[in-house]
Amino acid sequence: MTQPYRPLALFAALLGGFGLALQLWFSIRMTEANGGTVLAGVWLFLGFYTILSNLLVVGVLSAAATGSRGPLGIFLTRPGVQTAAAMSIVIVSAIYNVMLRQLWSPSGWLLVADVIVHDAMPLLYLVYWWLAVPKGALRWSQALVWQSYPAGYFLYVLLRGAANGWYPYPFLDVRALGYLQVLLDAIGVLAAFIVVALLLVALGRWQARRRAPAVADIA
């Protein structure tokens, strides 16, 4: 990432970290109110794709903002990883706003946390991705490789649900829908992931082609 965009990455990382901290606090608080433990609240917090994807985005932004050159920082700032994070956070916002927002009505600080992780962070991260991430090396085949993340999450949800009967999202609730319907739902969501991934690659490659002549003219 070029130097001018580090303040943007830092601001977005701090905002995302604040939103996640609020979400964790509410998760622990609500779990304890139901007789659970702090550890159970943390475990609940880590069950949501929204949370895991926001953690990924905050990690990417933090590595970019600090210029980390350790193995993890180098991995997180690879253009392919940063674009996979963009794919995930776009789907987080899309599914929440289309399918889930109407299921509850948060207020107060819980509403603040909700807006940060579902609305503000997707928008901020896309702005960062567009401005700061070099995209000339993006390949069409990467769009399929990136699906290992949502596919891994789907397996994670099924294993967690089989162990304790809890599923984070209605369209993945095996108890209510059965495994066949959940599998069909997952395939539909995966198709959306692939479409978004391909769109991001297309946009990235188009942007890289447009910037190349400008760089050549300056040189």
C-alpha positions as CSV (number, residue, x, y, z in Angstrom):
1,M,0.0,0.0,0.0
2,T,1.3,3.5,-0.8
3,Q,2.0,5.8,2.1
4,P,-0.8,8.3,1.6
5,Y,-3.5,5.7,2.4
6,R,-2.1,4.5,5.8
7,P,-4.2,7.1,7.8
8,L,-7.3,5.7,6.1
9,A,-6.3,2.1,7.0
10,L,-5.5,3.2,10.6
11,F,-8.9,5.0,11.0
12,A,-10.8,2.0,9.5
13,A,-8.9,-0.5,11.7
14,L,-9.6,1.5,14.8
15,L,-13.3,1.9,14.0
16,G,-13.6,-1.8,13.2
17,G,-11.8,-2.8,16.4
18,F,-14.2,-0.5,18.4
19,G,-17.2,-2.1,16.7
20,L,-15.9,-5.6,17.4
21,A,-15.2,-4.7,21.1
22,L,-18.7,-3.5,21.5
23,Q,-20.1,-6.7,19.9
24,L,-17.9,-8.9,22.2
25,W,-19.1,-6.9,25.3
26,F,-22.7,-7.4,24.4
27,S,-22.2,-11.1,23.6
28,I,-20.7,-11.7,27.0
29,R,-23.3,-9.5,28.7
30,M,-26.2,-11.3,27.1
31,T,-24.7,-14.7,27.7
32,E,-24.2,-14.0,31.4
33,A,-27.7,-12.7,31.6
34,N,-28.9,-16.2,30.4
35,G,-26.8,-17.9,33.0
36,G,-23.7,-18.5,30.8
37,T,-20.0,-17.8,31.4
38,V,-17.6,-15.2,29.9
39,L,-16.0,-18.0,27.9
40,A,-19.4,-19.0,26.5
41,G,-20.0,-15.4,25.5
42,V,-16.7,-15.3,23.6
43,W,-17.5,-18.7,21.9
44,L,-20.9,-17.3,20.8
45,F,-19.2,-14.1,19.5
46,L,-16.8,-16.3,17.3
47,G,-19.7,-18.2,15.8
48,F,-20.8,-15.4,13.4
49,Y,-19.4,-15.0,9.9
50,T,-19.9,-11.2,10.4
51,I,-17.5,-11.2,13.3
52,L,-14.9,-13.4,11.7
53,S,-14.9,-11.4,8.5
54,N,-14.6,-8.1,10.4
55,L,-11.7,-9.6,12.3
56,L,-10.1,-10.4,9.0
57,V,-10.7,-6.9,7.7
58,V,-9.3,-5.3,10.8
59,G,-6.3,-7.5,10.6
60,V,-5.7,-6.5,7.0
61,L,-6.1,-2.9,7.8
62,S,-3.9,-3.0,10.8
63,A,-1.1,-4.7,8.9
64,A,-1.4,-2.1,6.2
65,A,-1.5,0.8,8.6
66,T,1.6,-0.3,10.6
67,G,3.6,-1.5,7.6
68,S,4.1,-4.9,9.3
69,R,6.7,-7.0,7.6
70,G,6.4,-10.1,9.7
71,P,5.0,-13.3,8.1
72,L,1.4,-12.6,9.1
73,G,1.6,-8.9,8.0
74,I,3.1,-9.9,4.6
75,F,0.3,-12.5,4.2
76,L,-2.5,-10.1,5.1
77,T,-1.3,-7.4,2.8
78,R,-1.1,-9.6,-0.3
79,P,-3.5,-8.3,-2.9
80,G,-5.3,-11.6,-3.2
81,V,-5.9,-11.8,0.6
82,Q,-7.0,-8.2,0.7
83,T,-9.4,-8.8,-2.2
84,A,-10.8,-12.0,-0.5
85,A,-11.4,-9.9,2.5
86,A,-13.3,-7.4,0.3
87,M,-15.4,-10.3,-1.1
88,S,-16.3,-11.5,2.4
89,I,-17.2,-8.1,3.9
90,V,-19.4,-7.3,0.9
91,I,-21.3,-10.5,1.4
92,V,-21.6,-9.8,5.1
93,S,-23.4,-6.5,4.3
94,A,-25.5,-7.8,1.5
95,I,-26.9,-10.8,3.3
96,Y,-27.5,-8.8,6.5
97,N,-29.3,-6.0,4.7
98,V,-31.4,-8.3,2.4
99,M,-32.2,-11.2,4.8
100,L,-31.4,-10.5,8.4
101,R,-31.9,-6.8,9.3
102,Q,-35.6,-7.1,9.7
103,L,-35.3,-10.0,12.3
104,W,-34.4,-7.7,15.2
105,S,-34.3,-4.0,16.2
106,P,-31.1,-3.1,18.1
107,S,-30.9,0.2,19.9
108,G,-28.3,2.3,21.8
109,W,-24.7,1.1,21.7
110,L,-25.8,-2.2,20.3
111,L,-27.2,-0.3,17.2
112,V,-23.9,1.5,17.0
113,A,-22.0,-1.8,16.9
114,D,-24.5,-3.2,14.4
115,V,-24.0,-0.3,12.0
116,I,-20.2,-0.4,12.3
117,V,-19.8,-4.1,11.5
118,H,-22.6,-4.4,8.8
119,D,-22.5,-1.0,7.1
120,A,-19.6,1.3,7.9
121,M,-16.8,-1.3,7.7
122,P,-17.9,-2.8,4.4
123,L,-18.0,0.7,2.9
124,L,-14.8,1.9,4.4
125,Y,-12.9,-1.3,3.4
126,L,-14.1,-1.1,-0.2
127,V,-12.9,2.5,-0.4
128,Y,-9.5,1.4,1.0
129,W,-9.4,-1.6,-1.4
130,W,-10.1,0.6,-4.4
131,L,-7.6,3.3,-3.5
132,A,-4.8,1.4,-1.9
133,V,-4.6,-2.2,-3.1
134,P,-2.5,-3.0,-6.2
135,K,-4.6,-5.2,-8.4
136,G,-2.5,-5.9,-11.5
137,A,-1.7,-9.4,-10.4
138,L,-5.2,-10.5,-9.6
139,R,-6.2,-13.7,-11.5
140,W,-9.6,-15.1,-12.3
141,S,-8.7,-18.4,-10.7
142,Q,-8.2,-16.7,-7.4
143,A,-12.0,-16.2,-7.2
144,L,-12.4,-19.9,-6.7
145,V,-9.5,-20.3,-4.3
146,W,-11.1,-17.6,-2.0
147,Q,-14.2,-19.8,-1.6
148,S,-12.2,-22.0,0.8
149,Y,-12.9,-19.4,3.5
150,P,-16.8,-19.4,3.3
151,A,-16.7,-23.2,2.7
152,G,-14.6,-23.7,5.8
153,Y,-17.0,-21.5,7.8
154,F,-19.9,-23.6,6.6
155,L,-18.2,-26.8,7.8
156,Y,-17.4,-25.0,11.1
157,V,-21.1,-24.1,11.5
158,L,-22.2,-27.6,10.9
159,L,-19.7,-29.0,13.4
160,R,-20.6,-26.5,16.1
161,G,-24.4,-27.1,15.5
162,A,-24.0,-30.8,15.7
163,A,-22.2,-30.4,19.0
164,N,-24.5,-27.9,20.8
165,G,-27.6,-27.5,18.5
166,W,-26.9,-23.8,17.9
167,Y,-26.8,-22.2,14.4
168,P,-25.9,-18.5,13.9
169,Y,-28.2,-17.8,10.9
170,P,-31.8,-19.0,10.1
171,F,-30.8,-20.2,6.6
172,L,-28.2,-22.5,8.2
173,D,-30.4,-23.9,10.9
174,V,-30.3,-27.6,10.4
175,R,-32.8,-28.2,13.2
176,A,-35.5,-26.2,11.5
177,L,-34.7,-26.8,7.8
178,G,-32.8,-30.2,7.7
179,Y,-29.4,-30.8,6.1
180,L,-30.7,-30.9,2.5
181,Q,-32.3,-27.4,2.6
182,V,-29.3,-26.0,4.5
183,L,-27.0,-27.4,1.8
184,L,-29.1,-25.8,-0.9
185,D,-29.1,-22.5,0.9
186,A,-25.3,-22.8,1.3
187,I,-24.9,-23.4,-2.4
188,G,-27.0,-20.3,-3.2
189,V,-24.9,-18.2,-0.9
190,L,-21.7,-19.7,-2.4
191,A,-22.9,-18.7,-5.8
192,A,-23.2,-15.1,-4.5
193,F,-19.7,-15.3,-3.2
194,I,-18.3,-16.4,-6.5
195,V,-20.2,-13.6,-8.4
196,V,-18.8,-10.9,-6.0
197,A,-15.3,-12.4,-6.3
198,L,-15.4,-12.3,-10.0
199,L,-16.8,-8.8,-10.0
200,L,-13.9,-7.7,-7.8
201,V,-11.3,-9.3,-10.0
202,A,-12.9,-7.7,-13.1
203,L,-12.9,-4.3,-11.4
204,G,-9.4,-4.7,-10.1
205,R,-8.0,-5.7,-13.5
206,W,-9.9,-2.9,-15.2
207,Q,-8.4,-0.4,-12.7
208,A,-4.9,-1.8,-13.2
209,R,-5.2,-1.4,-17.0
210,R,-6.4,2.2,-16.6
211,R,-3.6,3.1,-14.3
212,A,-0.8,1.5,-16.4
213,P,-0.9,4.1,-19.2
214,A,-1.0,6.9,-16.7
215,V,2.1,5.5,-15.0
216,A,3.9,5.1,-18.3
217,D,3.1,8.7,-19.3
218,I,4.6,10.0,-16.0
219,A,7.7,7.9,-16.5
